[in-house]
């Protein structure tokens, strides 16, 4: 089974620059199989036992950067897709997003706390609806800090593609 490897805050705005070709090579040299990357924003896939902390150590050793890594299996991604609390917006994949967290946030968030954006927390995922687009949202990276979690956000198009690349969606 393939696992999605999600690097936090990579290749955005000039910070934490990591070549996806170099990342792919690093993972392969360290025994990961069926390695592939998706886009330039810190998405990789690999088969076998994928350990986030081990990948963080490899990245720090190879690139000299401390990057948080989160992982989700194909089964996890299928559940995330099925649990979408905004199915009416699924066709607007650039405005719908998922925040992948290292653990379930303990703070309760009102769905409408950041209008016009909507937020729903389900387990270790935060579903986000940005009717004006992510770029116009008033939410900031401080949002995850308020929840006291490590997180990284992917738009719905990327979530669906990662689910597809880790296995056959809906099998």
N, C-alpha and C positions, 0 to 999 in steps of 0.2 A: 504494500500500500504506500502511496506517495503522501508526503506531508508538505503543506505550505509553510515556508519559512518567511516571516515578516519582519523586516528590519525597520526600526523606528527612526523617523526623521533622517532618512538617507537621501542624498542628492536633491535636496530641496533648498533653494536659495543660496547655493554655494557652500552650505555646511555639510559636514560628514560625507565628503565625496568618496564613493567607492565604485569602482568599475564593476559592472555586473559580470563581465568576462573574467575579471580577476577573482570575483567571489565564486563563480562557477568552478574555476580552476582550483581554488582553495578547498572547496568542499570535496571535489573529486580526489585531490591529493590526500585528503584525510579520510578516505574510505566511504564517502557517501556515493550512492548509486543513483542512476537515472536522473542526474542533476540537470536542471533547466532553470532559466531565469525568465521573468515576465516583466516587461517594461523596465525602466531605469530607476524606479522608485523603491528598490529594496524588496523585491519579491523573488523568492527562489523556491524550487521544489526539489525534493529528494526522496528516495525510497530507503527503507530500513529504519533503524532506531535513530530518530532525529531528536537531539537534545538541545534545547535552546541555550542553556548555560554553556555547554561545550562549544557551540557555534560562536557565542559571545567571546569566549576566550580565544578561539582561533582568529576571529576578526581583530581583536585587540593585539594579539601577537603579530599578525601579518601586516595590518594597516596602521597600528598605533592609535586606534580610536576605540573608545568605549561606546558600543552601540547596543541598545536593548534589542533583544530578539524574542519574538513570540511565535508559537507554532500552532497550527491547526491541521488535523488529519482530514482526509476526505469525508469521513463520517461526520466529523465536527462541522465541516463546511456545508454538508447537506442539511444538517439540523438548523444551522444558522439561516440558510436560504428558506427552509420550510417555516421557520419561526418569524419571518418578516412581519412586523406589526403594521407595516405600511404597504400592503399589497396593491392598493390603488395607485401607488407611485412607482411600482417596479419597472415600468417602461421608461421612467425618467432617471436612468442609472447614474447620471452625473450629479443629480441633486439628492440622491438617496445614498447613505453611507453606513458603514459599520465600524465602530471603534472596537478593536480587539484588545482585551485587557488581560493582564497577568493573573487576575483574580476577580471575583465578583465585588463590585463597589459596595461599600457598606452604607454610604449616604443615599438616602432616597431623594429622587429628583422628580419634581412636578413636570409632567410631559410638556407643559406650555410655559416653563420658567424663562425661556429665551425667545419670545416671539419675534418674528413669525416662525422661527425654527421649532421643531418638535423633537423631543428626546424620549426614548423608551429604553430602559435598562432591562435586559433579560440575561440572567446568569453572568457570564464573563463577557458579554457583548453589550455594546451601546448602539442602538439603532438611531440614526440621525436623519431627519428630513429637513432639507434646506430649500424651501420654495423659491428663494431668490438666488440660489446657487451657493456653493461652498465659499467661493471667493468674496461674497458679500455678507457672509454670516458675521454676527457679532460675537459668536463663540470664539474662544482662543485656546491656545495650548494650555492655558491655566485651568481650563475646565477639568481635564484629567487629574491635575494636581489637587483640585478641590475634592475629587472622588478618591484620592489617595491610591491611585493605581498607575501602573505603567501601561500605556496604551499606544496603539498606532491605528490610524484611520485609513480605510480603503473605500472608494466609491463602489456603488452596487455593480457597475460594469466589471470592475476588477474582482469583486467577490465572486460573481458568477463565473468569470474566466478561471479563477483559481480553483473553484469547485470542479469545473470541467477538466482542468489540467491535472488535478489530483486523482481523477477517476471519472467514471461515467455518471454524470448528474442524473439523479432520479432512478438509479437501478434498484 
